[in-house]
Amino acid sequence: MTLSMVLAFLWFILANVLALLPSRDNHWTRAYILIALGVPLLGYLTYQNGALIGLIALAAGASILRWPVVYLGRWVKRVMGRES
């Protein structure tokens, strides 16, 4: 198992532990920190293990951080002029 996979698994464990702890801001601060750590880690993981593993990790990370992804999608729709 490569170093990037070990770090990705630790990121997933950290994300789940942080989700269990109470938060006053609905976990948004923690989500920003996880995103800041996860994006370079995803690049490193993809570089070391290939695109398929990178896509699997991207899907897993998006499922953990689903609300930032939902809000990003809404923002992109609004910017593109397709507001529903």
C-alpha positions in Angstrom: 0.0 0.0 0.0 1.4 3.3 -1.0 1.9 6.3 1.3 -0.8 8.3 -0.6 -3.4 5.5 0.1 -2.5 5.4 3.8 -2.9 9.2 3.9 -6.2 9.0 2.1 -7.5 6.4 4.5 -6.4 8.6 7.4 -8.3 11.5 5.8 -11.4 9.4 5.5 -11.2 8.4 9.2 -10.5 12.0 10.2 -13.5 13.2 8.2 -15.8 10.6 9.9 -14.6 11.4 13.4 -15.0 15.2 12.8 -18.6 14.5 11.6 -19.4 12.8 14.9 -18.4 15.8 17.0 -20.9 18.6 17.7 -20.4 21.9 15.9 -21.9 25.4 16.1 -21.5 26.2 12.4 -22.9 23.0 11.0 -19.4 21.6 10.3 -18.6 24.2 7.6 -15.2 25.2 9.1 -14.2 21.5 9.3 -15.4 21.0 5.7 -13.1 23.8 4.5 -10.2 22.3 6.3 -10.9 18.8 4.9 -11.2 20.2 1.4 -7.9 22.1 1.8 -6.2 18.9 2.9 -8.1 16.6 0.5 -7.5 18.4 -2.8 -3.6 18.0 -2.8 -4.0 14.6 -1.3 -6.3 13.6 -4.1 -3.7 14.8 -6.7 -1.0 12.9 -4.9 -3.1 9.8 -4.8 -4.0 10.0 -8.5 -0.3 10.6 -9.4 0.9 7.6 -7.4 -1.9 5.1 -8.1 -3.6 6.1 -11.3 -6.8 7.8 -12.5 -9.2 5.0 -11.5 -8.1 5.1 -7.8 -8.2 8.8 -8.0 -11.8 8.8 -9.3 -12.9 6.3 -6.6 -11.3 8.5 -3.9 -13.0 11.6 -5.4 -16.4 9.9 -5.3 -15.8 8.8 -1.7 -14.7 12.3 -0.6 -17.7 13.8 -2.4 -20.0 11.5 -0.6 -18.5 12.5 2.8 -18.6 16.3 1.9 -21.9 16.2 0.0 -23.2 19.6 1.1 -20.3 21.6 -0.2 -20.7 19.7 -3.5 -24.4 20.4 -3.6 -23.8 24.1 -3.0 -21.0 24.2 -5.6 -23.4 22.7 -8.1 -26.1 25.3 -7.3 -23.5 28.1 -7.6 -22.3 26.8 -11.0 -25.9 26.6 -12.3 -26.5 30.2 -11.1 -23.4 31.5 -12.8 -24.1 29.6 -16.0 -27.5 31.2 -16.1 -29.6 28.1 -15.6 -31.2 28.8 -12.3 -34.1 26.5 -11.5 
